[in-house]
Amino acid sequence: MVKTSAVALQREIGSAVVAGRKRNGLTQQGLARKLGTRQANISRIERGLQNLSLELLVRLDKVLGLGLRVEVK
């Protein structure tokens, strides 16, 4: 099993957020409004620079329909 670094995982999530946001026709500002956060936070998430709470991941999944799945082993 290959272990994924936190930074690589943040970048992967960021890419999924960009794709989901565009698929839903949202700007960073529009997504920020739906999530109750600031556009600068969305920018950091998309660039893989933001540590994400489980709560924020769930909200992102709900708004964007990312199909996120968490596995604990």
Biopython code that builds the backbone (N, CA, C, O; Angstrom):
import numpy as np
from Bio.PDB.StructureBuilder import StructureBuilder

atoms = [
    (1, "MET", "N", (0.841, -1.182, 0.000)),
    (1, "MET", "CA", (0.000, 0.000, 0.000)),
    (1, "MET", "C", (0.884, 1.243, 0.000)),
    (1, "MET", "O", (1.847, 1.329, 0.761)),
    (2, "VAL", "N", (0.553, 2.190, -0.849)),
    (2, "VAL", "CA", (1.299, 3.435, -0.934)),
    (2, "VAL", "C", (0.669, 4.440, 0.018)),
    (2, "VAL", "O", (-0.537, 4.683, -0.039)),
    (3, "LYS", "N", (1.470, 5.017, 0.883)),
    (3, "LYS", "CA", (0.960, 6.036, 1.785)),
    (3, "LYS", "C", (1.011, 7.386, 1.087)),
    (3, "LYS", "O", (2.026, 7.756, 0.497)),
    (4, "THR", "N", (-0.087, 8.110, 1.160)),
    (4, "THR", "CA", (-0.184, 9.421, 0.535)),
    (4, "THR", "C", (0.134, 10.489, 1.569)),
    (4, "THR", "O", (-0.399, 10.468, 2.679)),
    (5, "SER", "N", (0.993, 11.408, 1.206)),
    (5, "SER", "CA", (1.312, 12.492, 2.132)),
    (5, "SER", "C", (0.119, 13.429, 2.250)),
    (5, "SER", "O", (-0.719, 13.509, 1.351)),
    (6, "ALA", "N", (0.055, 14.131, 3.365)),
    (6, "ALA", "CA", (-1.033, 15.084, 3.588)),
    (6, "ALA", "C", (-1.056, 16.151, 2.496)),
    (6, "ALA", "O", (-2.125, 16.552, 2.036)),
    (7, "VAL", "N", (0.125, 16.607, 2.084)),
    (7, "VAL", "CA", (0.200, 17.648, 1.049)),
    (7, "VAL", "C", (-0.362, 17.126, -0.269)),
    (7, "VAL", "O", (-1.111, 17.831, -0.946)),
    (8, "ALA", "N", (-0.009, 15.901, -0.637)),
    (8, "ALA", "CA", (-0.514, 15.322, -1.882)),
    (8, "ALA", "C", (-2.032, 15.145, -1.814)),
    (8, "ALA", "O", (-2.734, 15.366, -2.801)),
    (9, "LEU", "N", (-2.521, 14.752, -0.666)),
    (9, "LEU", "CA", (-3.959, 14.573, -0.499)),
    (9, "LEU", "C", (-4.684, 15.914, -0.574)),
    (9, "LEU", "O", (-5.750, 16.007, -1.182)),
    (10, "GLN", "N", (-4.119, 16.947, 0.034)),
    (10, "GLN", "CA", (-4.718, 18.288, -0.047)),
    (10, "GLN", "C", (-4.770, 18.761, -1.487)),
    (10, "GLN", "O", (-5.756, 19.373, -1.899)),
    (11, "ARG", "N", (-3.732, 18.491, -2.258)),
    (11, "ARG", "CA", (-3.719, 18.892, -3.677)),
    (11, "ARG", "C", (-4.770, 18.124, -4.465)),
    (11, "ARG", "O", (-5.443, 18.689, -5.327)),
    (12, "GLU", "N", (-4.910, 16.837, -4.169)),
    (12, "GLU", "CA", (-5.911, 16.017, -4.855)),
    (12, "GLU", "C", (-7.322, 16.518, -4.558)),
    (12, "GLU", "O", (-8.162, 16.603, -5.453)),
    (13, "ILE", "N", (-7.568, 16.842, -3.310)),
    (13, "ILE", "CA", (-8.873, 17.397, -2.927)),
    (13, "ILE", "C", (-9.073, 18.747, -3.614)),
    (13, "ILE", "O", (-10.161, 19.038, -4.108)),
    (14, "GLY", "N", (-8.033, 19.562, -3.644)),
    (14, "GLY", "CA", (-8.120, 20.868, -4.302)),
    (14, "GLY", "C", (-8.511, 20.738, -5.762)),
    (14, "GLY", "O", (-9.345, 21.498, -6.254)),
    (15, "SER", "N", (-7.917, 19.787, -6.451)),
    (15, "SER", "CA", (-8.255, 19.551, -7.861)),
    (15, "SER", "C", (-9.705, 19.121, -8.014)),
    (15, "SER", "O", (-10.391, 19.539, -8.946)),
    (16, "ALA", "N", (-10.170, 18.281, -7.091)),
    (16, "ALA", "CA", (-11.569, 17.836, -7.129)),
    (16, "ALA", "C", (-12.515, 19.003, -6.868)),
    (16, "ALA", "O", (-13.590, 19.076, -7.464)),
    (17, "VAL", "N", (-12.122, 19.914, -5.985)),
    (17, "VAL", "CA", (-12.952, 21.090, -5.700)),
    (17, "VAL", "C", (-13.037, 21.987, -6.929)),
    (17, "VAL", "O", (-14.117, 22.470, -7.269)),
    (18, "VAL", "N", (-11.915, 22.213, -7.595)),
    (18, "VAL", "CA", (-11.927, 23.031, -8.822)),
    (18, "VAL", "C", (-12.871, 22.415, -9.846)),
    (18, "VAL", "O", (-13.722, 23.107, -10.406)),
    (19, "ALA", "N", (-12.722, 21.111, -10.091)),
    (19, "ALA", "CA", (-13.558, 20.431, -11.084)),
    (19, "ALA", "C", (-15.031, 20.503, -10.692)),
    (19, "ALA", "O", (-15.885, 20.785, -11.532)),
    (20, "GLY", "N", (-15.331, 20.250, -9.415)),
    (20, "GLY", "CA", (-16.713, 20.290, -8.945)),
    (20, "GLY", "C", (-17.304, 21.684, -9.025)),
    (20, "GLY", "O", (-18.464, 21.860, -9.398)),
    (21, "ARG", "N", (-16.500, 22.667, -8.675)),
    (21, "ARG", "CA", (-16.976, 24.057, -8.728)),
    (21, "ARG", "C", (-17.308, 24.442, -10.161)),
    (21, "ARG", "O", (-18.358, 25.031, -10.419)),
    (22, "LYS", "N", (-16.430, 24.117, -11.086)),
    (22, "LYS", "CA", (-16.666, 24.461, -12.493)),
    (22, "LYS", "C", (-17.848, 23.689, -13.063)),
    (22, "LYS", "O", (-18.648, 24.238, -13.820)),
    (23, "ARG", "N", (-17.957, 22.410, -12.696)),
    (23, "ARG", "CA", (-19.072, 21.585, -13.165)),
    (23, "ARG", "C", (-20.410, 22.161, -12.702)),
    (23, "ARG", "O", (-21.419, 22.044, -13.398)),
    (24, "ASN", "N", (-20.410, 22.778, -11.529)),
    (24, "ASN", "CA", (-21.625, 23.373, -10.973)),
    (24, "ASN", "C", (-21.802, 24.837, -11.362)),
    (24, "ASN", "O", (-22.739, 25.491, -10.905)),
    (25, "GLY", "N", (-20.904, 25.356, -12.206)),
    (25, "GLY", "CA", (-21.026, 26.723, -12.701)),
    (25, "GLY", "C", (-20.826, 27.782, -11.631)),
    (25, "GLY", "O", (-21.437, 28.849, -11.683)),
    (26, "LEU", "N", (-19.969, 27.485, -10.660)),
    (26, "LEU", "CA", (-19.730, 28.421, -9.561)),
    (26, "LEU", "C", (-18.377, 29.099, -9.686)),
    (26, "LEU", "O", (-17.405, 28.495, -10.138)),
    (27, "THR", "N", (-18.325, 30.339, -9.287)),
    (27, "THR", "CA", (-17.052, 31.030, -9.117)),
    (27, "THR", "C", (-16.534, 30.679, -7.722)),
    (27, "THR", "O", (-17.254, 30.087, -6.917)),
    (28, "GLN", "N", (-15.295, 31.044, -7.445)),
    (28, "GLN", "CA", (-14.778, 30.855, -6.097)),
    (28, "GLN", "C", (-15.629, 31.639, -5.103)),
    (28, "GLN", "O", (-15.921, 31.150, -4.011)),
    (29, "GLN", "N", (-16.024, 32.846, -5.476)),
    (29, "GLN", "CA", (-16.854, 33.676, -4.605)),
    (29, "GLN", "C", (-18.210, 33.033, -4.361)),
    (29, "GLN", "O", (-18.709, 33.030, -3.236)),
    (30, "GLY", "N", (-18.804, 32.491, -5.414)),
    (30, "GLY", "CA", (-20.105, 31.834, -5.278)),
    (30, "GLY", "C", (-20.029, 30.611, -4.369)),
    (30, "GLY", "O", (-20.917, 30.386, -3.547)),
    (31, "LEU", "N", (-18.971, 29.828, -4.520)),
    (31, "LEU", "CA", (-18.788, 28.661, -3.654)),
    (31, "LEU", "C", (-18.566, 29.106, -2.216)),
    (31, "LEU", "O", (-19.100, 28.506, -1.284)),
    (32, "ALA", "N", (-17.784, 30.150, -2.043)),
    (32, "ALA", "CA", (-17.527, 30.671, -0.697)),
    (32, "ALA", "C", (-18.836, 31.081, -0.023)),
    (32, "ALA", "O", (-19.038, 30.801, 1.158)),
    (33, "ARG", "N", (-19.715, 31.736, -0.760)),
    (33, "ARG", "CA", (-21.006, 32.141, -0.192)),
    (33, "ARG", "C", (-21.811, 30.928, 0.256)),
    (33, "ARG", "O", (-22.382, 30.922, 1.346)),
    (34, "LYS", "N", (-21.854, 29.905, -0.588)),
    (34, "LYS", "CA", (-22.614, 28.696, -0.250)),
    (34, "LYS", "C", (-22.049, 27.987, 0.982)),
    (34, "LYS", "O", (-22.789, 27.351, 1.733)),
    (35, "LEU", "N", (-20.742, 28.101, 1.184)),
    (35, "LEU", "CA", (-20.099, 27.425, 2.311)),
    (35, "LEU", "C", (-19.989, 28.301, 3.550)),
    (35, "LEU", "O", (-19.622, 27.822, 4.623)),
    (36, "GLY", "N", (-20.305, 29.572, 3.404)),
    (36, "GLY", "CA", (-20.186, 30.487, 4.538)),
    (36, "GLY", "C", (-18.739, 30.787, 4.898)),
    (36, "GLY", "O", (-18.382, 30.894, 6.071)),
    (37, "THR", "N", (-17.915, 30.921, 3.867)),
    (37, "THR", "CA", (-16.500, 31.237, 4.079)),
    (37, "THR", "C", (-16.085, 32.336, 3.115)),
    (37, "THR", "O", (-16.927, 32.930, 2.443)),
    (38, "ARG", "N", (-14.796, 32.603, 3.048)),
    (38, "ARG", "CA", (-14.291, 33.667, 2.166)),
    (38, "ARG", "C", (-13.688, 33.079, 0.896)),
    (38, "ARG", "O", (-13.258, 31.926, 0.873)),
    (39, "GLN", "N", (-13.664, 33.877, -0.141)),
    (39, "GLN", "CA", (-13.087, 33.457, -1.421)),
    (39, "GLN", "C", (-11.633, 33.076, -1.257)),
    (39, "GLN", "O", (-11.168, 32.139, -1.906)),
    (40, "ALA", "N", (-10.898, 33.782, -0.402)),
    (40, "ALA", "CA", (-9.482, 33.465, -0.193)),
    (40, "ALA", "C", (-9.308, 32.043, 0.341)),
    (40, "ALA", "O", (-8.331, 31.374, 0.004)),
    (41, "ASN", "N", (-10.244, 31.576, 1.169)),
    (41, "ASN", "CA", (-10.171, 30.204, 1.669)),
    (41, "ASN", "C", (-10.380, 29.194, 0.548)),
    (41, "ASN", "O", (-9.708, 28.163, 0.504)),
    (42, "ILE", "N", (-11.309, 29.488, -0.356)),
    (42, "ILE", "CA", (-11.550, 28.600, -1.497)),
    (42, "ILE", "C", (-10.296, 28.540, -2.362)),
    (42, "ILE", "O", (-9.918, 27.466, -2.831)),
    (43, "SER", "N", (-9.662, 29.665, -2.573)),
    (43, "SER", "CA", (-8.431, 29.705, -3.354)),
    (43, "SER", "C", (-7.354, 28.814, -2.726)),
    (43, "SER", "O", (-6.679, 28.060, -3.427)),
    (44, "ARG", "N", (-7.202, 28.905, -1.417)),
    (44, "ARG", "CA", (-6.200, 28.079, -0.726)),
    (44, "ARG", "C", (-6.554, 26.594, -0.804)),
    (44, "ARG", "O", (-5.675, 25.749, -0.976)),
    (45, "ILE", "N", (-7.836, 26.282, -0.679)),
    (45, "ILE", "CA", (-8.270, 24.884, -0.795)),
    (45, "ILE", "C", (-7.916, 24.355, -2.177)),
    (45, "ILE", "O", (-7.340, 23.274, -2.305)),
    (46, "GLU", "N", (-8.260, 25.116, -3.211)),
    (46, "GLU", "CA", (-8.036, 24.673, -4.584)),
    (46, "GLU", "C", (-6.556, 24.511, -4.907)),
    (46, "GLU", "O", (-6.190, 23.692, -5.750)),
    (47, "ARG", "N", (-5.709, 25.280, -4.247)),
    (47, "ARG", "CA", (-4.265, 25.163, -4.477)),
    (47, "ARG", "C", (-3.605, 24.140, -3.559)),
    (47, "ARG", "O", (-2.392, 23.941, -3.615)),
    (48, "GLY", "N", (-4.395, 23.499, -2.724)),
    (48, "GLY", "CA", (-3.861, 22.482, -1.821)),
    (48, "GLY", "C", (-3.088, 23.050, -0.655)),
    (48, "GLY", "O", (-2.208, 22.382, -0.111)),
    (49, "LEU", "N", (-3.400, 24.275, -0.260)),
    (49, "LEU", "CA", (-2.658, 24.942, 0.804)),
    (49, "LEU", "C", (-3.430, 25.041, 2.106)),
    (49, "LEU", "O", (-2.895, 25.514, 3.109)),
    (50, "GLN", "N", (-4.683, 24.600, 2.103)),
    (50, "GLN", "CA", (-5.554, 24.754, 3.266)),
    (50, "GLN", "C", (-5.764, 23.399, 3.939)),
    (50, "GLN", "O", (-6.160, 22.432, 3.288)),
    (51, "ASN", "N", (-5.496, 23.334, 5.243)),
    (51, "ASN", "CA", (-5.862, 22.145, 6.004)),
    (51, "ASN", "C", (-7.377, 22.141, 6.135)),
    (51, "ASN", "O", (-7.977, 23.145, 6.519)),
    (52, "LEU", "N", (-7.985, 21.025, 5.820)),
    (52, "LEU", "CA", (-9.442, 20.945, 5.797)),
    (52, "LEU", "C", (-9.964, 20.155, 6.984)),
    (52, "LEU", "O", (-9.459, 19.079, 7.302)),
    (53, "SER", "N", (-10.978, 20.700, 7.633)),
    (53, "SER", "CA", (-11.638, 19.960, 8.702)),
    (53, "SER", "C", (-12.599, 18.952, 8.063)),
    (53, "SER", "O", (-13.002, 19.101, 6.909)),
    (54, "LEU", "N", (-12.947, 17.950, 8.821)),
    (54, "LEU", "CA", (-13.918, 16.979, 8.338)),
    (54, "LEU", "C", (-15.252, 17.667, 8.055)),
    (54, "LEU", "O", (-15.937, 17.327, 7.089)),
    (55, "GLU", "N", (-15.618, 18.627, 8.889)),
    (55, "GLU", "CA", (-16.853, 19.384, 8.690)),
    (55, "GLU", "C", (-16.848, 20.099, 7.340)),
    (55, "GLU", "O", (-17.844, 20.063, 6.618)),
    (56, "LEU", "N", (-15.739, 20.744, 6.996)),
    (56, "LEU", "CA", (-15.656, 21.461, 5.720)),
    (56, "LEU", "C", (-15.677, 20.484, 4.549)),
    (56, "LEU", "O", (-16.281, 20.776, 3.517)),
    (57, "LEU", "N", (-15.034, 19.343, 4.689)),
    (57, "LEU", "CA", (-15.071, 18.334, 3.628)),
    (57, "LEU", "C", (-16.504, 17.869, 3.367)),
    (57, "LEU", "O", (-16.910, 17.706, 2.216)),
    (58, "VAL", "N", (-17.259, 17.659, 4.432)),
    (58, "VAL", "CA", (-18.653, 17.236, 4.288)),
    (58, "VAL", "C", (-19.467, 18.327, 3.595)),
    (58, "VAL", "O", (-20.276, 18.030, 2.716)),
    (59, "ARG", "N", (-19.260, 19.581, 3.982)),
    (59, "ARG", "CA", (-19.987, 20.694, 3.341)),
    (59, "ARG", "C", (-19.617, 20.813, 1.865)),
    (59, "ARG", "O", (-20.488, 21.029, 1.023)),
    (60, "LEU", "N", (-18.333, 20.673, 1.550)),
    (60, "LEU", "CA", (-17.891, 20.712, 0.152)),
    (60, "LEU", "C", (-18.560, 19.608, -0.653)),
    (60, "LEU", "O", (-19.035, 19.838, -1.765)),
    (61, "ASP", "N", (-18.594, 18.419, -0.089)),
    (61, "ASP", "CA", (-19.206, 17.284, -0.773)),
    (61, "ASP", "C", (-20.691, 17.538, -1.016)),
    (61, "ASP", "O", (-21.209, 17.236, -2.091)),
    (62, "LYS", "N", (-21.367, 18.086, -0.028)),
    (62, "LYS", "CA", (-22.804, 18.355, -0.144)),
    (62, "LYS", "C", (-23.079, 19.397, -1.229)),
    (62, "LYS", "O", (-23.995, 19.223, -2.033)),
    (63, "VAL", "N", (-22.305, 20.462, -1.257)),
    (63, "VAL", "CA", (-22.524, 21.551, -2.222)),
    (63, "VAL", "C", (-22.099, 21.153, -3.631)),
    (63, "VAL", "O", (-22.783, 21.486, -4.599)),
    (64, "LEU", "N", (-20.977, 20.444, -3.756)),
    (64, "LEU", "CA", (-20.417, 20.153, -5.082)),
    (64, "LEU", "C", (-20.706, 18.743, -5.577)),
    (64, "LEU", "O", (-20.491, 18.454, -6.754)),
    (65, "GLY", "N", (-21.185, 17.863, -4.711)),
    (65, "GLY", "CA", (-21.438, 16.487, -5.127)),
    (65, "GLY", "C", (-20.169, 15.775, -5.546)),
    (65, "GLY", "O", (-20.133, 15.125, -6.591)),
    (66, "LEU", "N", (-19.126, 15.893, -4.734)),
    (66, "LEU", "CA", (-17.822, 15.327, -5.088)),
    (66, "LEU", "C", (-17.742, 13.813, -4.926)),
    (66, "LEU", "O", (-16.885, 13.166, -5.529)),
    (67, "GLY", "N", (-18.616, 13.259, -4.129)),
    (67, "GLY", "CA", (-18.549, 11.821, -3.880)),
    (67, "GLY", "C", (-17.365, 11.453, -3.021)),
    (67, "GLY", "O", (-16.753, 10.403, -3.222)),
    (68, "LEU", "N", (-17.032, 12.307, -2.061)),
    (68, "LEU", "CA", (-15.897, 12.035, -1.183)),
    (68, "LEU", "C", (-16.199, 10.843, -0.304)),
    (68, "LEU", "O", (-17.338, 10.610, 0.100)),
    (69, "ARG", "N", (-15.136, 10.086, -0.014)),
    (69, "ARG", "CA", (-15.252, 8.918, 0.827)),
    (69, "ARG", "C", (-14.067, 8.904, 1.768)),
    (69, "ARG", "O", (-12.934, 9.130, 1.344)),
    (70, "VAL", "N", (-14.312, 8.647, 3.022)),
    (70, "VAL", "CA", (-13.248, 8.597, 4.024)),
    (70, "VAL", "C", (-13.087, 7.152, 4.469)),
    (70, "VAL", "O", (-14.055, 6.506, 4.871)),
    (71, "GLU", "N", (-11.870, 6.653, 4.395)),
    (71, "GLU", "CA", (-11.560, 5.318, 4.855)),
    (71, "GLU", "C", (-10.623, 5.388, 6.042)),
    (71, "GLU", "O", (-9.618, 6.099, 6.018)),
    (72, "VAL", "N", (-10.958, 4.656, 7.063)),
    (72, "VAL", "CA", (-10.085, 4.567, 8.227)),
    (72, "VAL", "C", (-9.637, 3.124, 8.317)),
    (72, "VAL", "O", (-10.451, 2.202, 8.376)),
    (73, "LYS", "N", (-8.326, 2.946, 8.328)),
    (73, "LYS", "CA", (-7.797, 1.568, 8.374)),
    (73, "LYS", "C", (-6.948, 1.387, 9.599)),
    (73, "LYS", "O", (-6.411, 0.302, 9.823)),
]
sb = StructureBuilder()
sb.init_structure("model")
sb.init_model(0)
sb.init_chain("A")
sb.init_seg("    ")
for serial, (resi, resn, name, xyz) in enumerate(atoms, 1):
    if name == "N":
        sb.init_residue(resn, " ", resi, " ")
    sb.init_atom(name, np.array(xyz, "f"), 0.0, 1.0, " ", f" {name:<3s}", serial, name[0])
structure = sb.get_structure()
